[in-house]
Each structure stands twice: as structure tokens, then as C-alpha cells.
Amino acid sequence: MVTRREFLKLTAAGLASLSPLRLPAPQASQSQKSNILILVFDALSARHIQLFGYSRQTMPNLTRFADRATVFHQHTSAGSFTTSGVASMLTGRYPWAHRAIQPNGTVLDDIASHNLFSLLAAQGFTTLGFSHNLLANILLYQFRGDLREFMLPRQLALVENTLADRLFWRDYGVAVRAEETALKPVGQLPNSLLLAALLKFVQSAEEQTVLRQYRDEFPRGLPTNHDMLYRLEDYIDWTLTQAPTLRQPYAAYVHFMPPHDPYNPRREFIGLFEDGYRAPEKPLHFFQDDRDQPFLDEKRTQYDEFVAYADAEFGRLVDGLEQQGALENTWLVFTADHGEMFERGIYRHITPTLYEPVIHVPFLIRAPGQGARRDVYVPTSGVDLLPTLASAAGLSVPGWVEGLTLLDSTGAPATLPDRPVFSMDFKSSSKSGQLLKGTASIRRGDLKLTSYWGYDGYDGISELYDLAADPEELNDLALERSADAAELTSELSEQLSANTELRR
């Protein structure tokens, strides 16, 4: 009997046909515009990559890629979780403007057409969107009118039991949210105990069969995403089939789930970092979730192993694209939607805090033909992705964009003005009303101020750090440098006030 894995290997040349929309055969671009390929790895913190100063060698292939790319060392996600971070990248606006601020959320209807895909599709680009992550997938579905091809992750999953897209394709985003609420909520009982139990029974038998098949390759279990079991390798293989078949010029957004938890790498990466490393001890935070340091240290090591697994597959992808010649005329972007946290009693990224492990993410761009590394150390933001790629495509940057163009059309770093960059978490606020409860940070130069609003016992509290002198954010300067704290607080408050009027 031929296994699914063997079948995928045997039919690699035909994987492109698994997409919902078959594209025409490739043809030469009359405009000679360069292609754009955006690679997003979920929950990848820059603080866990040696390229950005980490002591563990987690991403040697990314370091190799950086030898011919522009590396942005101080890049901040505009949001602390997938929905806000991705929406900001694809719209060039901060969460206070696009309002995709809750998990499973979407941007405001009146700005949905203002996205990267719409700009590029209007200029003749073949646009493709794919995400492992269902939260990002809901956003891609919202932008589907500007996508020539939109692929669902289940088409290459080993096991996938989401029903929404099968039953209610025309209302995909709403259906996914309803299914999550009814059958698979996190941290609470499902609304339908009977249906949830029945679904779990059916899933369990199928999952156990697949897990047994891959037990030797993935001793901790296969990587998972909600009810999906998958191998990153299969999605890398699929991506390698796209570049030769897409009509040029193309603009593709490809979002992989690793290294998002659970941290289940291939066997050869387990035990890779048994080095006794211990992160700096940090005080428990007000929002700590009762995770002791031994637990966090163990999870950090498992996360680093999963990062190394993701890096190996990234290296295989880049090598494959180079062998195809697909990168000769392509802008290749590498980034993440947010990071991950293993300190202060906090685990992962679902937290109101905005410490650097959660919002400092990698951002690298290789321009077509780039042969040398460039390094940029000024603070940059996820909202800069859209204007930078619009400029790379020869387009004028729309006036509604809040970000800046980081590179000129040749790939050389632009001269950036002194400006603040922001990050925020407003999951507890209304999409259409004022942002009354949440956390926001402002960074200007090396100073970073984070303010909390609306939390019982923590309302109006701010923290101030000098990231150059104190990259671990251990020395809160809010009292010692009260004038700086007051100035940044005022600037942050003004920005919030200007962007949080009631939206209808």
C-alpha cells in the first residue's frame, strides 16, 4: 500500500494542481517586473536566533541566507499575535486602524480592499495566498477577491478535520469562528458536548493511525495545528512546485506554522541543545500565568529544537529555489508574525505583555541579484512591509499607509527619518469602539515604553527600558527617567486618541 508520504514524493511534479484555482502556464513578463515571495514562519522570535545575538545556533541556514540579504536587526511586529501582526503586514496599518484585534478577527470592511494583494494585482501580478495558521487564513479569505490563488492548508495535511471550509465556503471566516466556539474552544467547555465528543472520537482513530505511521520520524508526535496533523516537508515541497508554474510576475504570501507550539520536530533535532543553557532569571510579572522557571527552561529548549527543524526546511526551500533559478528575478522576504516567550512566569505569546521575545521578530529581504549582506539597525515595523514591496514593484505608496519604504528599487537601504514604531495588544477591546482595555508600546531610538490600560490593579502602569543598555528589559527606568517616560506616554496617548474614535 502506498502511504500518503510516498504518494506526495511520487507526485511532486503535480502538487501545484492541488490548489483550488489552476493557474495558466508561466509566460514571460512584458513589464519585466520582479517577483515577490514572502515567507512567514509563525511565532518565530528574533531573540532565539543567533543572527540576532542568541547563544544557541538555532538557524544556520538563515545565517547563510543573510550573507546575501538586508538584515533588519530591530524589527517589531505591530501585534503580539497572528491576527494583528499579519493584518498590519498586509495593510501597512497598525491595529488601531485596521481593527483586526481579536483572534479570528478581520480588518474593517471599509479598508479591506486596501491591502498588498490589491495593489499588486492591479499591476498585473499573479497573487497567491497560503497560510497554515487558521487565524491568518481568515484574513486571506477576506482578501480573496485580490488573490488569484488561495490554497487551504488541509489540502496537504496528513489529518485535517475542520468542517467550516467544506460546508460553508462562502462564509469561511464566520464558519471557522462558529466551529471553534461550538466544538473546539480553548480553556472552556465546548457549546455542544455531544457533537464535540463525537467529533473527537472520529478524529482520534484517524489520528492514531497516522501517528503510528510517523512515530519513528516524529517521536513526540507530528506537528499539529488545531485538528490538523502535518509535516512541514510536504508544504515546502508544494512551495517548490509553485515558482516554476506561476505566471510572472507573481506575488506570493506563504505562511508556515512552525515553530508555533506544540514543538514537535523530527527526530534528529530532539536533544540538539542539551547544553545546560539557562536564560537570565527575570522577576515574575503581574500577568504571569504560574509557570515556574524549570518548566519554562524545558519549553524553551523544545522550542529551540523546533526552530532548528524549521530552519532546516527553510534552507532546503531556498536551495531548491536557487537550483530552479527562481530567485534570479525575485524579492524574497523572510519574517514572522510575532514571537514566543519563556520568562517572567509567562509561556508562549498569549499575554497582555509586549516584551521583546514576543514582538521582536526577524526581517530579512534579498533583492534580485543581491550578492552582499547589508545590516540595518534603526527600528522598523511590520507596517513597513507593504510600502517596501510596493516600492520594489515600482508603485507609489498609497497615502493611507502608516509604514515607510525601507529599501529603494535597487535594494539599497533607504534613509529613514526619526520616527516611533508601535506594537499593541487589544484583544479585550471592541473592534468598532474605543480601545479601552489593552497594552501598547512605543519605541523611539533605543527607548521603549509599554503602557497598560483598563486592567484591574494595573491600569495606567507604564514600563520604560533602554534596549541598547538593557536588551533583557530588566531595569525599568519609568521613575528614574520620568521626563522621557512622560514624553513617550504623551506621544503614545496622542496616537491612540487619534486612532480610536468610534468606528461604525
C-alpha positions as CSV (number, residue, x, y, z in Angstrom):
1,M,0.0,0.0,0.0
2,V,1.4,3.4,-0.9
3,T,1.5,5.8,2.0
4,R,0.5,9.5,1.8
5,R,4.1,10.5,2.2
6,E,5.2,8.2,-0.6
7,F,2.4,9.4,-2.8
8,L,3.5,13.0,-2.3
9,K,7.0,12.2,-3.2
10,L,6.0,10.3,-6.3
11,T,3.7,13.1,-7.4
12,A,5.8,16.1,-6.5
13,A,5.6,17.5,-10.0
14,G,1.8,17.5,-9.8
15,L,1.4,19.2,-6.4
16,A,0.5,22.5,-8.0
17,S,-2.7,21.0,-9.2
18,L,-3.9,20.7,-5.6
19,S,-4.7,24.4,-5.5
20,P,-8.3,25.4,-5.7
21,L,-7.6,27.6,-8.8
22,R,-5.4,26.3,-11.6
23,L,-3.2,29.0,-13.0
24,P,-2.2,29.3,-16.6
25,A,1.2,28.1,-17.8
26,P,4.1,30.5,-17.0
27,Q,4.9,33.2,-19.5
28,A,7.4,35.9,-19.8
29,S,6.5,39.2,-18.2
30,Q,6.2,42.0,-20.7
31,S,6.9,44.5,-17.9
32,Q,9.9,42.7,-16.6
33,K,8.7,43.3,-13.1
34,S,10.5,41.2,-10.4
35,N,8.5,38.5,-8.5
36,I,7.8,38.8,-4.8
37,L,7.9,35.9,-2.4
38,I,7.0,36.5,1.3
39,L,7.9,33.6,3.7
40,V,6.4,33.9,7.2
41,F,7.3,31.4,10.0
42,D,4.8,31.6,12.8
43,A,5.8,32.5,16.4
44,L,9.5,32.9,15.5
45,S,11.2,35.2,18.0
46,A,14.4,37.0,16.9
47,R,15.6,36.5,20.4
48,H,16.0,32.8,19.6
49,I,18.2,33.3,16.5
50,Q,22.0,33.5,16.6
51,L,21.8,36.1,13.8
52,F,20.3,38.5,16.4
53,G,22.6,37.6,19.3
54,Y,21.2,34.3,20.6
55,S,23.9,31.9,22.0
56,R,22.3,28.8,20.6
57,Q,23.0,28.0,16.9
58,T,19.3,27.5,16.0
59,M,19.2,28.8,12.4
60,P,22.4,28.3,10.5
61,N,20.6,28.3,7.2
62,L,19.1,31.7,7.9
63,T,22.5,33.0,8.8
64,R,23.7,31.7,5.4
65,F,20.8,33.4,3.7
66,A,21.7,36.6,5.4
67,D,25.1,36.7,3.6
68,R,23.2,38.0,0.5
69,A,20.3,39.8,2.1
70,T,19.5,43.0,4.0
71,V,19.0,42.2,7.7
72,F,16.8,44.5,9.9
73,H,18.1,43.9,13.4
74,Q,15.4,45.9,15.3
75,H,12.2,44.8,13.6
76,T,9.0,44.9,15.6
77,S,5.7,43.2,14.9
78,A,2.8,45.6,15.1
79,G,0.8,43.0,17.1
80,S,1.5,40.3,19.7
81,F,-0.4,37.5,18.0
82,T,-1.1,36.3,14.5
83,T,-4.3,38.3,13.6
84,S,-3.0,41.7,14.4
85,G,0.6,41.0,13.2
86,V,-0.4,39.7,9.8
87,A,-3.1,42.3,9.2
88,S,-0.6,45.0,9.8
89,M,1.9,43.5,7.3
90,L,-0.7,43.1,4.6
91,T,-2.4,46.5,5.1
92,G,0.5,48.7,6.1
93,R,-1.6,50.0,9.1
94,Y,-1.4,49.5,12.8
95,P,-4.1,47.5,14.7
96,W,-5.7,50.7,15.9
97,A,-6.5,51.5,12.3
98,H,-7.3,48.1,10.7
99,R,-9.0,46.7,13.8
100,A,-8.2,43.1,13.4
101,I,-7.5,42.9,17.1
102,Q,-9.2,39.7,18.3
103,P,-8.3,36.1,17.4
104,N,-10.3,35.1,14.3
105,G,-10.8,38.8,13.6
106,T,-10.8,40.6,10.3
107,V,-9.9,44.1,9.2
108,L,-12.7,46.8,8.9
109,D,-14.8,46.3,5.8
110,D,-14.2,49.8,4.6
111,I,-10.4,49.2,4.3
112,A,-10.4,45.5,3.3
113,S,-9.6,46.4,-0.3
114,H,-6.6,48.4,0.9
115,N,-4.1,45.5,1.0
116,L,-0.8,44.4,-0.5
117,F,-2.5,41.9,-2.9
118,S,-4.9,44.5,-4.3
119,L,-2.1,46.9,-5.1
120,L,0.0,44.3,-6.8
121,A,-2.9,42.5,-8.6
122,A,-3.8,45.9,-10.2
123,Q,-0.3,46.0,-11.7
124,G,-0.6,42.5,-13.3
125,F,1.0,40.4,-10.5
126,T,-0.3,36.9,-10.1
127,T,-1.2,36.9,-6.4
128,L,-1.1,33.8,-4.2
129,G,-2.0,33.4,-0.5
130,F,-1.4,30.4,1.7
131,S,-1.3,30.0,5.5
132,H,-1.0,27.0,7.8
133,N,-2.4,29.2,10.6
134,L,-6.2,29.4,10.5
135,L,-6.2,33.0,12.0
136,A,-4.1,34.2,9.1
137,N,-6.2,32.2,6.8
138,I,-9.3,34.1,7.8
139,L,-7.6,37.3,6.7
140,L,-6.5,35.8,3.4
141,Y,-10.1,34.7,2.9
142,Q,-11.2,38.3,3.5
143,F,-8.7,39.4,0.8
144,R,-9.7,36.5,-1.6
145,G,-11.0,39.0,-4.2
146,D,-7.5,40.2,-4.7
147,L,-5.9,36.7,-4.7
148,R,-5.5,34.7,-8.0
149,E,-4.9,31.6,-5.9
150,F,-5.9,30.8,-2.3
151,M,-4.9,27.4,-1.0
152,L,-6.2,25.8,2.2
153,P,-3.8,24.0,4.5
154,R,-5.9,20.9,4.6
155,Q,-5.0,20.0,1.0
156,L,-1.6,18.7,2.1
157,A,-2.4,17.8,5.7
158,L,-2.0,14.3,6.9
159,V,-5.1,14.6,9.0
160,E,-7.5,17.6,9.0
161,N,-11.0,17.7,10.5
162,T,-12.1,21.3,10.1
163,L,-15.6,21.3,8.6
164,A,-16.2,25.0,8.1
165,D,-14.5,25.4,4.7
166,R,-16.1,22.2,3.4
167,L,-19.7,23.2,4.4
168,F,-19.7,27.0,4.3
169,W,-17.1,28.1,1.9
170,R,-18.8,31.3,1.0
171,D,-18.8,32.3,4.7
172,Y,-15.5,30.8,5.6
173,G,-14.4,33.3,8.3
174,V,-17.7,33.3,10.1
175,A,-17.9,29.5,9.8
176,V,-14.4,28.9,11.3
177,R,-15.2,31.1,14.2
178,A,-18.5,29.4,14.8
179,E,-16.9,25.9,14.6
180,E,-14.2,26.9,17.1
181,T,-16.8,28.3,19.5
182,A,-19.2,25.3,19.2
183,L,-16.7,22.4,19.2
184,K,-13.1,23.4,19.9
185,P,-12.8,26.4,22.3
186,V,-9.6,26.8,24.2
187,G,-9.8,27.0,28.0
188,Q,-13.5,26.3,28.3
189,L,-16.2,23.7,27.6
190,P,-17.5,23.5,24.0
191,N,-21.0,24.7,23.5
192,S,-22.0,21.2,22.2
193,L,-20.6,18.5,24.4
194,L,-22.3,15.7,22.4
195,L,-21.0,16.9,19.0
196,A,-17.6,17.7,20.4
197,A,-17.3,14.2,21.9
198,L,-18.5,12.5,18.7
199,L,-16.0,14.6,16.6
200,K,-13.2,13.7,18.9
201,F,-14.0,10.0,18.7
202,V,-13.9,10.1,14.9
203,Q,-10.7,12.2,14.9
204,S,-8.9,10.0,17.4
205,A,-9.0,6.8,15.3
206,E,-7.7,8.6,12.2
207,E,-5.0,10.5,14.1
208,Q,-3.7,7.4,15.9
209,T,-3.3,5.6,12.6
210,V,-1.2,8.5,11.2
211,L,0.8,9.0,14.4
212,R,1.8,5.3,14.4
213,Q,2.9,5.6,10.8
214,Y,5.3,8.5,11.6
215,R,6.3,7.5,15.1
216,D,9.9,6.9,14.2
217,E,10.3,10.1,12.3
218,F,8.5,12.3,14.9
219,P,8.9,10.7,18.3
220,R,7.0,13.5,20.1
221,G,4.2,13.3,17.6
222,L,3.5,15.1,14.4
223,P,3.3,18.9,14.3
224,T,-0.3,20.0,14.9
225,N,-2.4,23.0,14.3
226,H,-5.9,22.8,15.8
227,D,-7.1,19.4,14.5
228,M,-4.6,19.2,11.7
229,L,-1.6,16.9,11.7
230,Y,1.0,17.8,9.1
231,R,4.7,17.7,8.0
232,L,6.4,20.9,7.1
233,E,8.3,18.9,4.5
234,D,5.1,18.5,2.4
235,Y,4.4,22.2,2.4
236,I,8.0,23.0,1.4
237,D,7.7,20.5,-1.5
238,W,4.5,22.2,-2.5
239,T,6.1,25.7,-2.4
240,L,8.9,24.4,-4.6
241,T,6.3,23.5,-7.3
242,Q,4.8,26.9,-7.3
243,A,7.7,29.1,-8.5
244,P,8.1,27.3,-11.9
245,T,4.4,27.3,-12.6
246,L,3.1,30.7,-11.5
247,R,2.5,33.3,-14.2
248,Q,5.1,36.0,-13.8
249,P,5.4,38.5,-12.2
250,Y,3.9,36.9,-9.1
251,A,3.5,38.0,-5.5
252,A,3.1,35.0,-3.1
253,Y,2.5,35.1,0.6
254,V,3.3,31.7,2.2
255,H,2.8,31.3,5.9
256,F,4.2,28.2,7.7
257,M,3.0,27.1,11.2
258,P,6.4,26.1,12.7
259,P,7.9,26.9,15.1
260,H,4.4,27.6,16.7
261,D,3.6,25.2,19.5
262,P,3.4,22.2,20.1
263,Y,7.1,21.8,19.5
264,N,7.3,18.5,17.6
265,P,10.4,18.4,15.4
266,R,11.9,15.5,13.5
267,R,14.0,13.0,15.5
268,E,17.4,14.4,14.6
269,F,16.6,17.8,16.2
270,I,15.5,16.3,19.6
271,G,18.3,16.7,22.1
272,L,20.2,19.1,19.9
273,F,20.6,21.7,22.6
274,E,21.4,19.7,25.7
275,D,24.0,22.3,26.6
276,G,22.9,23.4,30.1
277,Y,21.9,26.9,28.9
278,R,19.8,28.9,31.2
279,A,18.2,32.2,30.3
280,P,18.7,35.2,32.6
281,E,16.5,35.0,35.6
282,K,13.7,37.6,35.5
283,P,11.1,38.7,38.1
284,L,7.5,37.4,37.8
285,H,5.2,39.8,36.0
286,F,1.8,40.9,37.1
287,F,0.4,38.9,34.2
288,Q,2.4,35.7,34.9
289,D,0.5,32.5,34.3
290,D,2.0,30.4,37.1
291,R,4.8,28.8,35.0
292,D,7.9,28.0,37.1
293,Q,11.3,28.5,35.6
294,P,12.2,24.8,35.2
295,F,9.1,24.4,33.1
296,L,9.9,27.5,31.0
297,D,13.5,26.3,30.5
298,E,12.3,22.9,29.3
299,K,9.9,24.5,26.9
300,R,12.5,27.0,25.6
301,T,14.8,24.1,24.7
302,Q,12.0,22.3,22.9
303,Y,11.1,25.5,21.1
304,D,14.7,25.9,20.0
305,E,14.7,22.4,18.6
306,F,11.6,23.2,16.6
307,V,13.2,26.4,15.4
308,A,16.2,24.4,14.1
309,Y,13.8,22.0,12.3
310,A,12.0,24.9,10.7
311,D,15.4,26.4,9.7
312,A,16.5,23.1,8.0
313,E,13.3,23.1,5.9
314,F,13.8,26.8,5.1
315,G,17.4,26.0,3.9
316,R,16.0,23.2,1.7
317,L,13.4,25.6,0.3
318,V,16.0,28.4,-0.6
319,D,18.4,25.9,-2.0
320,G,15.6,24.4,-4.2
321,L,14.5,27.8,-5.4
322,E,18.1,28.7,-6.3
323,Q,18.6,25.5,-8.2
324,Q,15.4,26.3,-10.2
325,G,16.7,29.8,-10.9
326,A,13.5,31.1,-9.3
327,L,15.3,33.7,-7.2
328,E,17.2,35.4,-10.0
329,N,14.3,37.8,-10.5
330,T,12.6,37.6,-7.1
331,W,12.4,39.7,-4.0
332,L,12.5,37.2,-1.1
333,V,11.2,38.3,2.3
334,F,11.7,36.3,5.5
335,T,9.8,37.3,8.6
336,A,7.4,36.2,11.4
337,D,4.0,37.4,12.6
338,H,5.1,37.5,16.3
339,G,7.5,35.8,18.7
340,E,7.3,33.5,21.7
341,M,8.1,33.9,25.5
342,F,9.6,31.8,28.2
343,E,10.2,34.2,31.1
344,R,8.6,36.1,33.9
345,G,6.3,33.2,34.6
346,I,4.8,33.6,31.1
347,Y,4.6,30.9,28.5
348,R,4.2,31.5,24.7
349,H,2.6,34.7,23.4
350,I,-1.0,34.9,24.5
351,T,-0.2,37.6,27.1
352,P,-1.0,41.3,27.5
353,T,2.7,42.0,27.9
354,L,4.8,43.2,25.0
355,Y,8.3,42.2,25.9
356,E,10.9,41.8,23.2
357,P,10.7,38.0,22.9
358,V,7.0,38.4,21.8
359,I,7.3,41.4,19.4
360,H,11.0,41.4,18.2
361,V,10.8,39.3,15.0
362,P,13.3,38.5,12.2
363,F,13.0,40.5,9.0
364,L,15.3,40.0,6.0
365,I,14.9,40.9,2.4
366,R,17.0,39.6,-0.5
367,A,16.7,41.8,-3.6
368,P,17.1,40.2,-7.1
369,G,20.8,39.7,-7.8
370,Q,21.9,40.8,-4.3
371,G,25.3,39.5,-3.6
372,A,26.4,41.0,-0.3
373,R,24.9,41.5,3.1
374,R,23.6,44.8,4.4
375,D,22.6,45.5,8.0
376,V,20.0,48.0,9.3
377,Y,19.9,48.8,13.0
378,V,17.3,51.5,13.2
379,P,13.9,50.4,14.5
380,T,11.5,49.1,11.8
381,S,7.9,47.8,11.9
382,G,5.7,45.2,10.3
383,V,3.7,48.0,8.8
384,D,6.8,48.8,6.6
385,L,6.4,45.5,4.6
386,L,3.6,46.8,2.3
387,P,5.2,50.2,1.3
388,T,8.6,48.5,0.9
389,L,7.3,45.9,-1.5
390,A,5.1,48.4,-3.3
391,S,8.1,50.5,-4.0
392,A,10.0,47.4,-5.1
393,A,7.3,46.8,-7.6
394,G,7.6,50.3,-8.9
395,L,4.4,51.6,-7.3
396,S,3.7,54.8,-5.5
397,V,3.0,54.2,-1.8
398,P,-0.7,55.0,-1.0
399,G,-1.4,57.8,1.4
400,W,-3.3,55.6,3.8
401,V,-0.1,53.5,4.6
402,E,1.4,54.1,8.1
403,G,4.7,52.4,7.3
404,L,7.8,53.6,5.5
405,T,9.7,52.3,2.5
406,L,12.8,50.6,3.8
407,L,14.7,49.9,0.6
408,D,15.0,51.7,-2.7
409,S,14.2,50.0,-6.1
410,T,17.8,48.6,-6.2
411,G,17.5,47.0,-2.8
412,A,19.7,49.6,-1.0
413,P,18.5,50.7,2.5
414,A,16.6,54.0,2.4
415,T,17.5,56.8,4.8
416,L,14.8,56.7,7.4
417,P,13.6,59.7,9.5
418,D,13.5,59.6,13.3
419,R,10.1,58.1,13.9
420,P,8.4,55.9,16.6
421,V,7.3,52.3,16.0
422,F,4.4,50.8,17.8
423,S,3.1,47.4,18.9
424,M,-0.2,46.6,20.7
425,D,-2.5,44.0,22.1
426,F,-6.2,45.0,22.3
427,K,-7.8,41.6,22.4
428,S,-10.1,42.8,25.2
429,S,-11.4,45.8,23.3
430,S,-14.1,46.3,20.8
431,K,-13.4,46.1,17.1
432,S,-15.7,49.0,16.4
433,G,-15.4,51.1,19.5
434,Q,-12.8,52.8,21.6
435,L,-9.7,50.9,22.6
436,L,-10.3,51.0,26.4
437,K,-8.5,47.9,27.5
438,G,-5.2,46.7,26.3
439,T,-1.4,47.2,26.1
440,A,0.6,49.3,23.7
441,S,4.3,50.1,23.3
442,I,6.2,52.9,21.6
443,R,9.8,52.7,20.6
444,R,11.8,55.7,19.6
445,G,15.5,55.0,19.2
446,D,16.7,52.8,22.0
447,L,13.9,53.7,24.4
448,K,10.8,51.6,24.6
449,L,7.8,52.4,26.7
450,T,4.9,50.0,27.3
451,S,1.6,51.1,28.9
452,Y,-1.3,49.1,30.2
453,W,-4.9,50.4,30.3
454,G,-8.1,49.0,31.7
455,Y,-6.6,46.1,33.7
456,D,-7.7,45.8,37.4
457,G,-4.7,46.6,39.6
458,Y,-2.6,47.6,36.6
459,D,-4.4,50.4,34.9
460,G,-2.2,53.3,33.8
461,I,1.0,51.5,34.7
462,S,4.0,52.1,32.3
463,E,7.4,50.5,31.9
464,L,10.4,52.1,30.3
465,Y,13.5,50.3,29.0
466,D,16.7,51.3,27.3
467,L,17.1,48.4,24.9
468,A,20.7,49.3,23.9
469,A,21.9,49.2,27.5
470,D,19.4,46.7,28.8
471,P,18.3,44.3,26.0
472,E,16.8,41.8,28.5
473,E,14.4,44.5,29.9
474,L,15.4,44.0,33.5
475,N,15.8,47.7,34.6
476,D,12.6,49.6,34.5
477,L,13.5,53.3,34.1
478,A,10.0,54.8,34.3
479,L,10.8,56.5,37.6
480,E,14.4,57.2,37.1
481,R,13.9,58.8,33.7
482,S,10.4,60.3,34.4
483,A,10.8,63.0,31.8
484,D,11.5,60.5,29.0
485,A,8.6,58.3,30.2
486,A,6.2,61.3,30.3
487,E,7.2,62.4,26.8
488,L,6.7,58.9,25.3
489,T,3.5,58.3,27.3
490,S,2.1,61.6,25.8
491,E,3.1,60.6,22.3
492,L,1.6,57.1,22.6
493,S,-1.6,58.5,24.2
494,E,-2.0,61.1,21.4
495,Q,-1.6,58.4,18.7
496,L,-4.2,56.2,20.4
497,S,-6.6,59.0,20.8
498,A,-6.3,60.0,17.2
499,N,-7.0,56.5,16.1
500,T,-9.6,55.2,18.5
501,E,-12.7,57.2,17.7
502,L,-15.9,55.2,17.5
503,R,-15.8,53.2,14.2
504,R,-19.1,52.4,12.6
